[in-house]
Amino acid sequence: MTTERWAVAALRVFLVLLFGILLVFQFMSVPGQFAHMAEESPGSAHLRWPLTVLFGFWILCVQVVVVATWKLLTLVREDRIFSDAALVWVDAIVAAVGAAWAVLLGVSVLVGLGADDPGPVLVVVLATTGVTVLGLLMVVMRALLRRATALRTDMEAVI
């Protein structure tokens, strides 16, 4: 139990750190990067705002996952992880990953149709595959949580 408490505390510290870093990327780094890109290569200047919005959306999806993970850790600490309250936050994670995946799939198609270099295509295929694996893993974890919640409810009814 001590290891669990230590891990939960450490995870919370890193979630706060990750959320702060994501805010810096969302509001400073990404807009600045694409503004610089527009200045340095005027031929790509029309992509400045679409790319800024796109990356901002993906960062928002990660922020939703961070907040939902924080809420799940709270349920772990309160020994209520096997409850319907946990399913709400797992659903939020699945929805955020699904939204990011759908947009990434669209980007993959656009990049695949317009690319004359295989490098960007491979990067978006890698990212799409990774997000797909993450999303499917969350769906499986959600099913396991649902089963465990049902088993715990049955055991509590017997006791």
CNS distance restraints for C-alpha pairs under 8 A (distance, minus, plus):
assign (resid   1 and name CA) (resid   5 and name CA) 6.32 0.50 0.50
assign (resid   2 and name CA) (resid   6 and name CA) 6.14 0.50 0.50
assign (resid   3 and name CA) (resid   7 and name CA) 6.02 0.50 0.50
assign (resid   4 and name CA) (resid   8 and name CA) 6.05 0.50 0.50
assign (resid   5 and name CA) (resid   9 and name CA) 6.13 0.50 0.50
assign (resid   5 and name CA) (resid  77 and name CA) 7.74 0.50 0.50
assign (resid   6 and name CA) (resid  10 and name CA) 6.11 0.50 0.50
assign (resid   7 and name CA) (resid  11 and name CA) 5.93 0.50 0.50
assign (resid   8 and name CA) (resid  12 and name CA) 6.15 0.50 0.50
assign (resid   8 and name CA) (resid  73 and name CA) 6.64 0.50 0.50
assign (resid   9 and name CA) (resid  13 and name CA) 6.42 0.50 0.50
assign (resid  10 and name CA) (resid  14 and name CA) 6.36 0.50 0.50
assign (resid  11 and name CA) (resid  15 and name CA) 6.01 0.50 0.50
assign (resid  12 and name CA) (resid  16 and name CA) 6.25 0.50 0.50
assign (resid  12 and name CA) (resid  70 and name CA) 6.80 0.50 0.50
assign (resid  12 and name CA) (resid  73 and name CA) 7.99 0.50 0.50
assign (resid  13 and name CA) (resid  17 and name CA) 6.28 0.50 0.50
assign (resid  14 and name CA) (resid  18 and name CA) 5.89 0.50 0.50
assign (resid  15 and name CA) (resid  19 and name CA) 6.00 0.50 0.50
assign (resid  15 and name CA) (resid  66 and name CA) 6.27 0.50 0.50
assign (resid  15 and name CA) (resid  70 and name CA) 7.39 0.50 0.50
assign (resid  16 and name CA) (resid  20 and name CA) 6.20 0.50 0.50
assign (resid  17 and name CA) (resid  21 and name CA) 6.23 0.50 0.50
assign (resid  18 and name CA) (resid  22 and name CA) 6.07 0.50 0.50
assign (resid  19 and name CA) (resid  23 and name CA) 6.28 0.50 0.50
assign (resid  19 and name CA) (resid  63 and name CA) 6.42 0.50 0.50
assign (resid  19 and name CA) (resid  66 and name CA) 6.99 0.50 0.50
assign (resid  20 and name CA) (resid  24 and name CA) 6.45 0.50 0.50
assign (resid  21 and name CA) (resid  25 and name CA) 6.29 0.50 0.50
assign (resid  22 and name CA) (resid  26 and name CA) 5.91 0.50 0.50
assign (resid  22 and name CA) (resid  59 and name CA) 6.52 0.50 0.50
assign (resid  22 and name CA) (resid  63 and name CA) 7.35 0.50 0.50
assign (resid  23 and name CA) (resid  27 and name CA) 6.05 0.50 0.50
assign (resid  23 and name CA) (resid  28 and name CA) 7.94 0.50 0.50
assign (resid  24 and name CA) (resid  28 and name CA) 5.38 0.50 0.50
assign (resid  24 and name CA) (resid  29 and name CA) 6.30 0.50 0.50
assign (resid  25 and name CA) (resid  29 and name CA) 4.51 0.50 0.50
assign (resid  25 and name CA) (resid  30 and name CA) 5.50 0.50 0.50
assign (resid  26 and name CA) (resid  30 and name CA) 5.93 0.50 0.50
assign (resid  26 and name CA) (resid  31 and name CA) 7.41 0.50 0.50
assign (resid  26 and name CA) (resid  55 and name CA) 7.70 0.50 0.50
assign (resid  26 and name CA) (resid  56 and name CA) 5.51 0.50 0.50
assign (resid  26 and name CA) (resid  59 and name CA) 6.50 0.50 0.50
assign (resid  27 and name CA) (resid  31 and name CA) 6.54 0.50 0.50
assign (resid  28 and name CA) (resid  32 and name CA) 5.89 0.50 0.50
assign (resid  29 and name CA) (resid  33 and name CA) 5.88 0.50 0.50
assign (resid  30 and name CA) (resid  34 and name CA) 6.29 0.50 0.50
assign (resid  30 and name CA) (resid  52 and name CA) 6.31 0.50 0.50
assign (resid  30 and name CA) (resid  55 and name CA) 7.24 0.50 0.50
assign (resid  30 and name CA) (resid  56 and name CA) 7.67 0.50 0.50
assign (resid  31 and name CA) (resid  35 and name CA) 6.07 0.50 0.50
assign (resid  31 and name CA) (resid  52 and name CA) 5.65 0.50 0.50
assign (resid  32 and name CA) (resid  36 and name CA) 6.06 0.50 0.50
assign (resid  33 and name CA) (resid  37 and name CA) 6.17 0.50 0.50
assign (resid  34 and name CA) (resid  38 and name CA) 6.13 0.50 0.50
assign (resid  34 and name CA) (resid  48 and name CA) 5.16 0.50 0.50
assign (resid  34 and name CA) (resid  49 and name CA) 7.70 0.50 0.50
assign (resid  34 and name CA) (resid  51 and name CA) 7.30 0.50 0.50
assign (resid  34 and name CA) (resid  52 and name CA) 6.63 0.50 0.50
assign (resid  35 and name CA) (resid  39 and name CA) 6.38 0.50 0.50
assign (resid  35 and name CA) (resid  48 and name CA) 6.30 0.50 0.50
assign (resid  36 and name CA) (resid  40 and name CA) 6.10 0.50 0.50
assign (resid  37 and name CA) (resid  41 and name CA) 5.91 0.50 0.50
assign (resid  37 and name CA) (resid  42 and name CA) 7.92 0.50 0.50
assign (resid  37 and name CA) (resid  44 and name CA) 7.36 0.50 0.50
assign (resid  37 and name CA) (resid  45 and name CA) 7.05 0.50 0.50
assign (resid  37 and name CA) (resid  48 and name CA) 7.44 0.50 0.50
assign (resid  38 and name CA) (resid  42 and name CA) 5.37 0.50 0.50
assign (resid  38 and name CA) (resid  43 and name CA) 7.76 0.50 0.50
assign (resid  38 and name CA) (resid  44 and name CA) 6.01 0.50 0.50
assign (resid  38 and name CA) (resid  45 and name CA) 4.02 0.50 0.50
assign (resid  38 and name CA) (resid  46 and name CA) 7.57 0.50 0.50
assign (resid  38 and name CA) (resid  47 and name CA) 7.78 0.50 0.50
assign (resid  38 and name CA) (resid  48 and name CA) 6.15 0.50 0.50
assign (resid  39 and name CA) (resid  45 and name CA) 7.15 0.50 0.50
assign (resid  41 and name CA) (resid  45 and name CA) 6.68 0.50 0.50
assign (resid  44 and name CA) (resid  48 and name CA) 7.40 0.50 0.50
assign (resid  46 and name CA) (resid  50 and name CA) 7.97 0.50 0.50
assign (resid  47 and name CA) (resid  51 and name CA) 5.83 0.50 0.50
assign (resid  48 and name CA) (resid  52 and name CA) 6.12 0.50 0.50
assign (resid  49 and name CA) (resid  53 and name CA) 6.06 0.50 0.50
assign (resid  50 and name CA) (resid  54 and name CA) 6.01 0.50 0.50
assign (resid  51 and name CA) (resid  55 and name CA) 6.02 0.50 0.50
assign (resid  52 and name CA) (resid  56 and name CA) 5.98 0.50 0.50
assign (resid  53 and name CA) (resid  57 and name CA) 6.09 0.50 0.50
assign (resid  54 and name CA) (resid  58 and name CA) 6.46 0.50 0.50
assign (resid  55 and name CA) (resid  59 and name CA) 6.14 0.50 0.50
assign (resid  56 and name CA) (resid  60 and name CA) 6.12 0.50 0.50
assign (resid  57 and name CA) (resid  61 and name CA) 6.31 0.50 0.50
assign (resid  57 and name CA) (resid 100 and name CA) 7.79 0.50 0.50
assign (resid  58 and name CA) (resid  62 and name CA) 6.46 0.50 0.50
assign (resid  58 and name CA) (resid 100 and name CA) 5.93 0.50 0.50
assign (resid  59 and name CA) (resid  63 and name CA) 6.23 0.50 0.50
assign (resid  60 and name CA) (resid  64 and name CA) 6.30 0.50 0.50
assign (resid  61 and name CA) (resid  65 and name CA) 6.50 0.50 0.50
assign (resid  61 and name CA) (resid  96 and name CA) 5.07 0.50 0.50
assign (resid  61 and name CA) (resid  97 and name CA) 6.79 0.50 0.50
assign (resid  61 and name CA) (resid  99 and name CA) 7.58 0.50 0.50
assign (resid  61 and name CA) (resid 100 and name CA) 6.40 0.50 0.50
assign (resid  62 and name CA) (resid  66 and name CA) 6.25 0.50 0.50
assign (resid  62 and name CA) (resid  96 and name CA) 7.41 0.50 0.50
assign (resid  62 and name CA) (resid  97 and name CA) 8.00 0.50 0.50
assign (resid  63 and name CA) (resid  67 and name CA) 6.22 0.50 0.50
assign (resid  64 and name CA) (resid  68 and name CA) 6.08 0.50 0.50
assign (resid  64 and name CA) (resid  92 and name CA) 7.29 0.50 0.50
assign (resid  64 and name CA) (resid  93 and name CA) 6.87 0.50 0.50
assign (resid  64 and name CA) (resid  96 and name CA) 6.52 0.50 0.50
assign (resid  65 and name CA) (resid  69 and name CA) 5.99 0.50 0.50
assign (resid  65 and name CA) (resid  92 and name CA) 7.32 0.50 0.50
assign (resid  65 and name CA) (resid  93 and name CA) 5.11 0.50 0.50
assign (resid  65 and name CA) (resid  96 and name CA) 6.79 0.50 0.50
assign (resid  65 and name CA) (resid  97 and name CA) 7.95 0.50 0.50
assign (resid  66 and name CA) (resid  70 and name CA) 6.22 0.50 0.50
assign (resid  67 and name CA) (resid  71 and name CA) 6.33 0.50 0.50
assign (resid  68 and name CA) (resid  72 and name CA) 6.19 0.50 0.50
assign (resid  68 and name CA) (resid  89 and name CA) 5.16 0.50 0.50
assign (resid  68 and name CA) (resid  90 and name CA) 7.08 0.50 0.50
assign (resid  68 and name CA) (resid  92 and name CA) 6.67 0.50 0.50
assign (resid  68 and name CA) (resid  93 and name CA) 6.45 0.50 0.50
assign (resid  69 and name CA) (resid  73 and name CA) 6.17 0.50 0.50
assign (resid  69 and name CA) (resid  89 and name CA) 7.49 0.50 0.50
assign (resid  70 and name CA) (resid  74 and name CA) 6.38 0.50 0.50
assign (resid  71 and name CA) (resid  75 and name CA) 6.46 0.50 0.50
assign (resid  71 and name CA) (resid  89 and name CA) 7.01 0.50 0.50
assign (resid  72 and name CA) (resid  76 and name CA) 6.28 0.50 0.50
assign (resid  72 and name CA) (resid  81 and name CA) 6.88 0.50 0.50
assign (resid  72 and name CA) (resid  86 and name CA) 6.18 0.50 0.50
assign (resid  72 and name CA) (resid  89 and name CA) 6.68 0.50 0.50
assign (resid  72 and name CA) (resid  90 and name CA) 7.96 0.50 0.50
assign (resid  73 and name CA) (resid  77 and name CA) 6.22 0.50 0.50
assign (resid  74 and name CA) (resid  78 and name CA) 6.29 0.50 0.50
assign (resid  75 and name CA) (resid  79 and name CA) 5.97 0.50 0.50
assign (resid  75 and name CA) (resid  80 and name CA) 4.90 0.50 0.50
assign (resid  75 and name CA) (resid  81 and name CA) 4.91 0.50 0.50
assign (resid  75 and name CA) (resid  86 and name CA) 7.02 0.50 0.50
assign (resid  76 and name CA) (resid  80 and name CA) 5.98 0.50 0.50
assign (resid  76 and name CA) (resid  81 and name CA) 5.03 0.50 0.50
assign (resid  80 and name CA) (resid  85 and name CA) 7.97 0.50 0.50
assign (resid  80 and name CA) (resid  86 and name CA) 7.72 0.50 0.50
assign (resid  81 and name CA) (resid  85 and name CA) 7.68 0.50 0.50
assign (resid  81 and name CA) (resid  86 and name CA) 5.64 0.50 0.50
assign (resid  82 and name CA) (resid  86 and name CA) 6.74 0.50 0.50
assign (resid  82 and name CA) (resid 145 and name CA) 6.67 0.50 0.50
assign (resid  82 and name CA) (resid 146 and name CA) 7.79 0.50 0.50
assign (resid  82 and name CA) (resid 148 and name CA) 6.38 0.50 0.50
assign (resid  82 and name CA) (resid 149 and name CA) 4.50 0.50 0.50
assign (resid  82 and name CA) (resid 152 and name CA) 7.06 0.50 0.50
assign (resid  83 and name CA) (resid  87 and name CA) 7.17 0.50 0.50
assign (resid  83 and name CA) (resid 149 and name CA) 5.58 0.50 0.50
assign (resid  84 and name CA) (resid  88 and name CA) 6.86 0.50 0.50
assign (resid  84 and name CA) (resid 149 and name CA) 7.47 0.50 0.50
assign (resid  85 and name CA) (resid  89 and name CA) 7.15 0.50 0.50
assign (resid  86 and name CA) (resid  90 and name CA) 6.30 0.50 0.50
assign (resid  87 and name CA) (resid  91 and name CA) 5.91 0.50 0.50
assign (resid  87 and name CA) (resid 142 and name CA) 7.04 0.50 0.50
assign (resid  87 and name CA) (resid 145 and name CA) 7.49 0.50 0.50
assign (resid  87 and name CA) (resid 146 and name CA) 7.33 0.50 0.50
assign (resid  88 and name CA) (resid  92 and name CA) 6.34 0.50 0.50
assign (resid  89 and name CA) (resid  93 and name CA) 6.41 0.50 0.50
assign (resid  90 and name CA) (resid  94 and name CA) 6.24 0.50 0.50
assign (resid  90 and name CA) (resid 138 and name CA) 7.62 0.50 0.50
assign (resid  90 and name CA) (resid 142 and name CA) 6.41 0.50 0.50
assign (resid  91 and name CA) (resid  95 and name CA) 6.02 0.50 0.50
assign (resid  91 and name CA) (resid 142 and name CA) 7.70 0.50 0.50
assign (resid  92 and name CA) (resid  96 and name CA) 6.12 0.50 0.50
assign (resid  93 and name CA) (resid  97 and name CA) 6.11 0.50 0.50
assign (resid  93 and name CA) (resid 138 and name CA) 7.60 0.50 0.50
assign (resid  94 and name CA) (resid  98 and name CA) 5.92 0.50 0.50
assign (resid  94 and name CA) (resid 135 and name CA) 6.24 0.50 0.50
assign (resid  94 and name CA) (resid 138 and name CA) 6.16 0.50 0.50
assign (resid  94 and name CA) (resid 139 and name CA) 6.76 0.50 0.50
assign (resid  95 and name CA) (resid  99 and name CA) 6.06 0.50 0.50
assign (resid  96 and name CA) (resid 100 and name CA) 6.19 0.50 0.50
assign (resid  97 and name CA) (resid 101 and name CA) 5.98 0.50 0.50
assign (resid  97 and name CA) (resid 131 and name CA) 7.04 0.50 0.50
assign (resid  97 and name CA) (resid 134 and name CA) 7.55 0.50 0.50
assign (resid  97 and name CA) (resid 135 and name CA) 5.69 0.50 0.50
assign (resid  98 and name CA) (resid 102 and name CA) 6.13 0.50 0.50
assign (resid  98 and name CA) (resid 135 and name CA) 6.49 0.50 0.50
assign (resid  99 and name CA) (resid 103 and name CA) 6.38 0.50 0.50
assign (resid 100 and name CA) (resid 104 and name CA) 6.01 0.50 0.50
assign (resid 100 and name CA) (resid 131 and name CA) 7.88 0.50 0.50
assign (resid 101 and name CA) (resid 105 and name CA) 5.98 0.50 0.50
assign (resid 101 and name CA) (resid 128 and name CA) 6.65 0.50 0.50
assign (resid 101 and name CA) (resid 131 and name CA) 6.05 0.50 0.50
assign (resid 101 and name CA) (resid 132 and name CA) 6.70 0.50 0.50
assign (resid 102 and name CA) (resid 106 and name CA) 6.46 0.50 0.50
assign (resid 103 and name CA) (resid 107 and name CA) 6.28 0.50 0.50
assign (resid 104 and name CA) (resid 108 and name CA) 6.03 0.50 0.50
assign (resid 104 and name CA) (resid 124 and name CA) 7.65 0.50 0.50
assign (resid 104 and name CA) (resid 127 and name CA) 7.90 0.50 0.50
assign (resid 104 and name CA) (resid 128 and name CA) 6.24 0.50 0.50
assign (resid 105 and name CA) (resid 109 and name CA) 6.37 0.50 0.50
assign (resid 105 and name CA) (resid 128 and name CA) 6.46 0.50 0.50
assign (resid 106 and name CA) (resid 110 and name CA) 6.33 0.50 0.50
assign (resid 107 and name CA) (resid 111 and name CA) 5.97 0.50 0.50
assign (resid 107 and name CA) (resid 124 and name CA) 7.70 0.50 0.50
assign (resid 108 and name CA) (resid 112 and name CA) 5.84 0.50 0.50
assign (resid 108 and name CA) (resid 121 and name CA) 7.12 0.50 0.50
assign (resid 108 and name CA) (resid 124 and name CA) 5.54 0.50 0.50
assign (resid 108 and name CA) (resid 125 and name CA) 6.70 0.50 0.50
assign (resid 108 and name CA) (resid 128 and name CA) 7.52 0.50 0.50
assign (resid 109 and name CA) (resid 113 and name CA) 6.07 0.50 0.50
assign (resid 110 and name CA) (resid 114 and name CA) 6.21 0.50 0.50
assign (resid 111 and name CA) (resid 115 and name CA) 5.63 0.50 0.50
assign (resid 111 and name CA) (resid 120 and name CA) 7.18 0.50 0.50
assign (resid 111 and name CA) (resid 121 and name CA) 6.25 0.50 0.50
assign (resid 111 and name CA) (resid 124 and name CA) 7.78 0.50 0.50
assign (resid 112 and name CA) (resid 121 and name CA) 5.61 0.50 0.50
assign (resid 115 and name CA) (resid 120 and name CA) 7.30 0.50 0.50
assign (resid 115 and name CA) (resid 121 and name CA) 7.00 0.50 0.50
assign (resid 117 and name CA) (resid 121 and name CA) 7.48 0.50 0.50
assign (resid 118 and name CA) (resid 122 and name CA) 6.13 0.50 0.50
assign (resid 119 and name CA) (resid 123 and name CA) 6.35 0.50 0.50
assign (resid 120 and name CA) (resid 124 and name CA) 6.31 0.50 0.50
assign (resid 121 and name CA) (resid 125 and name CA) 6.08 0.50 0.50
assign (resid 122 and name CA) (resid 126 and name CA) 5.99 0.50 0.50
assign (resid 123 and name CA) (resid 127 and name CA) 6.16 0.50 0.50
assign (resid 124 and name CA) (resid 128 and name CA) 5.90 0.50 0.50
assign (resid 125 and name CA) (resid 129 and name CA) 6.00 0.50 0.50
assign (resid 126 and name CA) (resid 130 and name CA) 6.11 0.50 0.50
assign (resid 127 and name CA) (resid 131 and name CA) 6.14 0.50 0.50
assign (resid 128 and name CA) (resid 132 and name CA) 6.00 0.50 0.50
assign (resid 129 and name CA) (resid 133 and name CA) 6.20 0.50 0.50
assign (resid 130 and name CA) (resid 134 and name CA) 6.24 0.50 0.50
assign (resid 131 and name CA) (resid 135 and name CA) 6.03 0.50 0.50
assign (resid 132 and name CA) (resid 136 and name CA) 6.13 0.50 0.50
assign (resid 133 and name CA) (resid 137 and name CA) 5.99 0.50 0.50
assign (resid 134 and name CA) (resid 138 and name CA) 6.23 0.50 0.50
assign (resid 135 and name CA) (resid 139 and name CA) 6.35 0.50 0.50
assign (resid 136 and name CA) (resid 140 and name CA) 6.31 0.50 0.50
assign (resid 137 and name CA) (resid 141 and name CA) 6.13 0.50 0.50
assign (resid 138 and name CA) (resid 142 and name CA) 5.97 0.50 0.50
assign (resid 139 and name CA) (resid 143 and name CA) 6.35 0.50 0.50
assign (resid 140 and name CA) (resid 144 and name CA) 6.30 0.50 0.50
assign (resid 141 and name CA) (resid 145 and name CA) 6.10 0.50 0.50
assign (resid 142 and name CA) (resid 146 and name CA) 6.13 0.50 0.50
assign (resid 143 and name CA) (resid 147 and name CA) 6.30 0.50 0.50
assign (resid 144 and name CA) (resid 148 and name CA) 6.12 0.50 0.50
assign (resid 145 and name CA) (resid 149 and name CA) 5.99 0.50 0.50
assign (resid 146 and name CA) (resid 150 and name CA) 6.24 0.50 0.50
assign (resid 147 and name CA) (resid 151 and name CA) 6.17 0.50 0.50
assign (resid 148 and name CA) (resid 152 and name CA) 6.09 0.50 0.50
assign (resid 149 and name CA) (resid 153 and name CA) 6.15 0.50 0.50
assign (resid 150 and name CA) (resid 154 and name CA) 6.20 0.50 0.50
assign (resid 151 and name CA) (resid 155 and name CA) 6.12 0.50 0.50
assign (resid 152 and name CA) (resid 156 and name CA) 6.07 0.50 0.50
assign (resid 153 and name CA) (resid 157 and name CA) 6.23 0.50 0.50
assign (resid 154 and name CA) (resid 158 and name CA) 6.41 0.50 0.50
assign (resid 155 and name CA) (resid 159 and name CA) 6.22 0.50 0.50
